[in-house]
Amino acid sequence: MASSCPSLSLSSPQTLTALIFFISFASHLSLLTAATTIATGSSKTSKTIGSRFTKIYAFGDSFTDTGNTRSASTGPTSFDHVSQLPYGITFFHHPTNRYSDGRLVIDFLAEALSLPYLPPYINRKADTSHGVNFAVAGSTAIDHDFFVRNNLTLNRTPQSLHTQLTWFNELLEGHGCGGSTLSAQCRAELGEALFWVGEIGANDYAYLFGSTVSQTLVQDLAINSVTRFLQELLKKGAKYIVVQGLPMTGCLSLAMTLAPPNDRDDVGCVRSSNMQSRMHNTALQNKLQELRRQHPDAIIVYADYFNAYSTVVKNPVKYGFKEKFKTCCGSGGDPYNLDPFATCGSPAALKACPNPAQFINWDGVHLTEAMYKTVAELFLHGGYTRPPLNILISHKIHGA
């Protein structure tokens, strides 16, 4: 996940360098070469909801990644210290390769469904009986080759949504469900699972800084990629799918830091970035509606991350937040406590704020556990999904 500010000037080398950090917040990340240790904390804070789901398959970028990437520990050049404290400090009390101080939306979803936290796919020793998380920090919706062909290769995370689908197919093959035509039993099993497609696409737009590739082209390619991905899941028998839209990328501390002061909207965030996300979400919802008509037996839910985020930003005190834009774990002081050259976990920012629960922004690009929990509650109980999640849950419980 990354945010964007298309109106930023590229006239100076220093600004360009900062933009490189901006679009490659997950740079210097590499796939784990050994099993990742995933904490399974016992404190449950989300209300449980009635459900017969026993398995979740999750996809997306760093907002959903529970450990498919880790730091390369090459220096304080970007958001590349996810494998060390203070990441994970609030709940797990040690780093779990989640881009937060604690749990993510997908973790609170698992709690609400009374399921264990999803292990990352690359932890081949993990118990996958209740599902797997394929999300990778820095992932794009569009295949990485597109960016290579257009010389947009600053981001070092080559994984895309297509990569995650490939991993999913490999998992199915390992369970005897490979091939282009799945057996009735395999399709039936997938029809009982919940597929959670976390937000993805923000990194695609972040590649555009300094390029001549149009935003419209990237939007079309990204939406088409997500659509093809969903069609593949539906073809395999998926019946319960939740798809998150993009959040308010213009409200992230890094966007606020890099964008000019005159690029602001009515809530004080970066107008250009939020407009980009809003347009993406509109196009995505149109495609989801088409898929619903084509697959009437499936329930495809849109999770409105943008408006859930907006609700919190417009009334932060109601949700327990005191800082809307300032980074909890960062450096640089006011107004956003963010220096792109010394981000969270670097030698200059080894300590987080003493009260992360009062902050929305964790490291400048990712959110605090408190914000992820609030968004999860708005999805689960606040009416920020269409159709409401309780319809999907009721359908699963009653089978009608």
N, C-alpha and C positions, 0 to 999 in steps of 0.2 A: 504494500500500500504506500502510495506517496501522494503528496499534494502538488498543486501547480499554480503558477502565477504567470500566465502568458504575456502579460504586459511588461514584465521586467526587462530592463535594458541589459544588453550583452556587450556594452561598449568597453568595459574594462576587464582586464584579466582577473582581477580579484572577484568581480561579480560573477564572471564565468566560472571560476573555481567554486564559488559558493553554490552556483546552480548545479554544478556537477555533484556536489554533496547532496543537494536537494533531490535530484532525480535518482540518486543511487544510494538512498538511505540504507539499503540492504547490501551495498557493495562489500566486497571482501568476505561475504558469507560463503560457506561451502557446505555441501551435504555432509552429514555425519557419516563417518566411516565405521563407526561402531554403534552399538545400541545406545540410545539416549535414555538416561534415567529420568523417568517422569514421576513427579510427586503425586501422591494420591491423598491429599489432605482430607481430614475427616469432617471439618467444619462445613456444614451445609447452610447456605443462607437464602436460597431461592425457595419459594413455595413450590411444592410438588404439584403436578397436575396429573389427572387421570390419563393413563396411557397404557397401551399394550405394545408399544415399541420396545424392542429388545436390542435394536442395532441402529447406529447412526453412521452414515458415511458423509464426511465433511470435505469441502474443497474451498479454495480461495487464496488469499495472500497473507501478509503478516498480521492482519486483524483476526485471522482464524488459525494461523499456524501454531501448533502446540509442540513443535520441536523438530521439524524437518530441516531446519537450518541452524547453524551455530556460528559464533565468531571465528574469524581466522586469526584474531588477536594480532593484527598488523599495525596497530597504532590508532591514535585518536583522529581518524580521518572522516568518519561518518557514524551512522548508527550501527556499529559493528562490534558492540560489546555485550551482546545479548546473553552470552554464556557466563557472565560474571555479575556480581552484585554491583549496584543495588537492584538489578532486574530480579524479579521474583520475591522481593523482600517482604511484601505485605502478607501473603498467604502461605506460599510454599516455604518461605524463609531461606531459599537458595535459588539460583537460576535454574529454570527449566527450559530455556530457549524460547520462552514466550516473550513477545515484545510488550511487556507491561510489568507493573510491580506485583501482579498476581494473576487472577483468572481472567479469561476472555468470555465473550458472549457465548461461544460454543461450550465452554465449561459450565456456565450457569444453565444452559439448555440441558446438558447432561444431568446436572443435579435435579432440575425440575422434572425430568423423566425418570429419576431414580436409577440412573445408569452411571457407570464409572467414567472418569475422564477419558477422552479418546486418545489413544497412543498415536504418535506420528508413524507414518507408513514405513519410514526407514529404520525404525526400531523393530527389526525382524524377530526379536525375542519376546515381544510384547504379546499379551493376550488380546487377540482381535475378535473374540467371540461376541463382543458388543459393539463392534464397529472399528473404523480406522479413520484417521485424519490425513488427507492428502495435501492440505494447504501448504504453500511454500512462500516464505517472505520474499518479496520482490517479484513474484509471479506476474505475468501479463496474461491478458485474455487472448491476444494475438500471438501466433507462433513467433518464437525468437528470431527465426530466419528473416522475417520481414524487416526487423530492425537492423539486422546485419546487412541486408541488401541496401538499405537506405543510410548506411553509415551512422546508425544511431545505437551505438554499442557501449555507452558509458556504464550502463547497469551490468553488473557481472553475474546477475542471476539469470541463467538461460532457461529456467523452467517456466512453462506456460500452462494454461489450462489443458492444452493437449497433452503435456507431460503427465499431468495429474490423471487424465483419462487413461493414459497408457499404464500408469501404475495401478489404477483400479482394475484394468483388464488383466494385468499380471496377477493381482490378488485373486480374481475370479478363476483364472487358469489353475492357480494353486489349490483351489477348492473344487476342481473338476468341472468348472463352468466356463471353460474357454470356448473359442470358436465364434464364428459369425452368427450362428443360430444356437441360442441357448435352449436347454431342455426345459420342459414344462416345470420341472421341480426347481431348477435354478431361477426361472422367471418368477415363480411363486414366492421363493425366498426373498428375492429382491423387491417384490411387491409388498413385502411386509416391513421393509426398512424405511427409515426416514433419511432423505437425502438433503443435506444442508449445504447450499452453495453460498458461501460467504462472499462479501463484496470483493469484486475483482474488476480491474479496468483502469484504476487511477494511475498505476505504473505505466500503462500504455501512453497516456497523455503526458506523463512526465518526461518521456523520451523526446518530446517534440521541441524542447528548448533549443533555440538556435538553428532549427532545421526549416526546410521549406515544405515538409510534408504537412498537409492540411489537417486540422483538427476534425473536420467533417469526415475525411477518409478514415482516420483512426477510429472515430466513433462507429462508422459503418462496419469496419472490419472487426472491432471489438464486440459489438452487439451480435454480428453474424457468428462470431466464434462461440460466444456464450449460447446462442440459439442452437448451433450444431451440437454443442456439448450436451445440452438438455435433451435434444432429440435422441442422442445416443443412449442417454439414461432411460428415456421413455421406451425406446426400442427394446431395451433389455428387460423391461417389465416394471420399472420404477413407477409407483403410484402416488407417493407422498413426497413432494419436493417443496422446499422453501428456498427462495432466491432473494438475497439481500441486494439492495441498490447501493450506490456510492453514498458515503456520509458527506457532511459539509466540509470538504477538503480545504476550503478557504478559511476555516476556523482553527486549523492546526497552527501551532506556534511557529513552525518553520515558514509556512505561507505568510503569516503575519509579519515575520521578521524580514523576509525578502521582498515582499511586494511594496510598491510605493504607497505612501499614506493616502493618496487620493483614490486608490483602488479599494473602496470599502462599500459594503452594502448596508441595509437598514439595521442589521444586528452587529455591525462593527467588524465583520469578517471580510476577507478578500473577495470582492465582487466577481472578478473574472474566474476565479477557481470555482466558486459556488455555482456560477452560471454554467460552467462546463459540466459539473456533476449533475446539475438539474436536467440539462439537455440529454445527457447520457441516460439518466433514470427514466425520462419520458419515453425515449426510444426503446429501452428495455421493457417497460411495462406494455408497450404496444405489441412487442414480440411475444410476451407471456400470454397476452390475451389471444393471440393467434394459436399458440400451442394449446391453450385450454379448449378452443373450438375443435382442434384436430384430435385431441385426446380427452374426450369427455369423461372417461373412467378414472382419470388421474386428478389429483388435487394439487394445483400449482399455486403456491402462496408467494406473494411479494412482500418482503419485509422492508418497510420504508425507513431506512437508516437516516436519510436526509431530514425528514420531518421529525423523527424521534430526537435527533441531535439538535435540531432547531428549537424544539420545545424546551429542551434543557437550557440551551444558551439564552433563550428569551426570559427564562425564570429560574436562574441557577440556584437561588436561595431555597426555593421550594424543594429542590432535590438534594440539598445539603452541600452545594458547592459555593466556594467563595472566590475562586480564581477561574475565569472563563478561558483565558488565553495564555496565561503564564505557565511555563514549563515547571513541573515538579522536580524532575531530575535533569539538570542542565547547568549551564554556567553563563555568565555575561551580565547578570543583574537585570534591572528594569529596562524596558517594560515587559519583555517576554522570557527573560532568563535563558536565552538560547544563543550560544555561539556555535555556528556550524562546524568550527574547527575543534571544538572541545565538547562533544556531546556526552550524553549519559553513559557512565561507566568508564570514561576516559580518565586519565590522571587528574584532570581539572574538575571532574564531576563524579567523584566516587561516592558522594553522599546525596541522597534525595531529600526533599523537604520532609519535615517531621510529621506532616499530616497529609499524605497523598489523597485521602478520601475527600479533601476539600478542593482538589484540583481536577479539572477535566483532562488536561494534557499531561502525559507522563514524560516523554522524552522529546517532544516537539513534533513528532509525526504519529506517534501512537498514544493510546489513551490509558488512563489509570484503571485499575480494577473497579473502582467505584463508578466510573463512567460506563464501563462495559456492563456492570451489574444493572445500572439504571436503564441502559438501552435494552438489555435482555428482558427486564421487567416490562418495559413499554411494548416489546414484541409479544411477550407471553400474556400480559394482562391489560395492556394499555390501549389496545385497539390500533396499533401501528403496523398491522399486517392486513393484507387484502387477498383473499377473504380472511376473516379472523382465524387465528391458529386454533381456537376451540372447535371450529368446524372441522378442521383436519383431524384433530384429536378425537372428536366425537365419531367421525367417520371410521377411524381406525378401531375404536372401541366397539362400535356397534356393527361394523362391517357393512354399512349402507350409506 
